[in-house]
Amino acid sequence: MTEPLRETWITGIGIVSCLGEGADAHWLGLNRPPPAPDTEAFAPYPVHRLAPIELDKQIPKKGDQRQMEPWQRIGTYAAGLALESAGVKGNTELLQRMDMIVAAGGGERDEAVDAAILTGLNKAGHSENFLNERLMSDLRPTLFLAQLSNLLAGNISIVHGVTGMSRTFMGEESAGIDAVKIELSRIQAGQSDIGLVGGSFNAERKDLLLLFETGGCALKNPFAPVWERKARGGGVVLGSMGAFIVLESRAHATARGAKPLARLASVQSDCVRRQPGAVTASLSRMWTTLKSQVAPEGMALITGLSGAEPATDEERSWLTALPAIPIRATGSHLGHGVEPQFVMNIALATVALGHEKLFAPAMSSGIEVAMNAPLAQVIVTGVGHWRGEGMALVEAAR
């Protein structure tokens, strides 16, 4: 006889973005009109810049701060907030057996080295030899043209003492989706009791904006909310963010006296070929798996719409065909954070469930409408800007 899956609680969240730090700042920010991104520093591209944070609060050693690039500081800071929220920060015995699954990109490039090499190539007699010599001499050992993706996990281990099983997933939005899915599966199956899951993203990078521009995905000024970009061909507005959650079996949390912030009931993932209709079909399949577990009168949906086309239009078509479910798109407030976007929206669903109501609609959308019923369940969707789909069910836990 198959044993039932173990109930999994979210017992801690750590989030930072342009809206600020922590649950309260994000709740306030999401109940206000979307903030204007910075349209000048990286013109012609709008960017949602990270709100100021006091690094010393979660990364006390200046030496640790100095050896990290911004994306690592953001993630290590958010991870500390999550551990603190869960009441496990500094608990050496527990941290030594805590899982850690991080969703990370390829790290940040050294723009000065890139610029110097490109300038020198124009003057070099033997460009291949020049390039090899400069790459050997100019890059730090921790770089392979960019930073090693597992440096974030390493820094979280060093700063916060999380030294159990560790995995780092790469693969843009899919990395964040699968990170949550794998840790949930481990806890449900009894392979783990507690895990730290999340990622970070520094949007304030010219090299990254160049990648999105060459891929035809970057929105240019003027800024528009995600619902209103189709007429301009769509486009992503990147946002700096860090998002971590602590997942824990109910039995383990109860034994140490921890209270649940929410219950993570299910995570589905997919990765379809982006042919016309593929995103809609993928979302429909995942929804079919989950819809029997939801009660429509207390349910809402939070989407990670990126703004990139045609994926955004396909998800929008699927969303608007759903039967009277209140919808919220957080991308207009936060920007798009790629790897941690799915984790961030699970955390925001958790915040909303804690208030027992959904945050205010973005009135300009025409799609987001007020929800008056008490909030009990949230579906979270994530569709990658060019690959990867996911769906989670987050529920109130009493």
Beta strands, then each sheet from edge to edge (+ up, - down):
strand 1: 8-17
strand 2: 20-21
strand 3: 99-103
strand 4: 166-169
strand 5: 194-201
strand 6: 241-249
strand 7: 262-270
strand 8: 299-303
strand 9: 327-329
strand 10: 377-383
strand 11: 389-395
sheet 1: 2+ 1- 6+ 5- 3- 4-
sheet 2: 2+ 1- 7+ 11- 10+ 8+ 9+
end
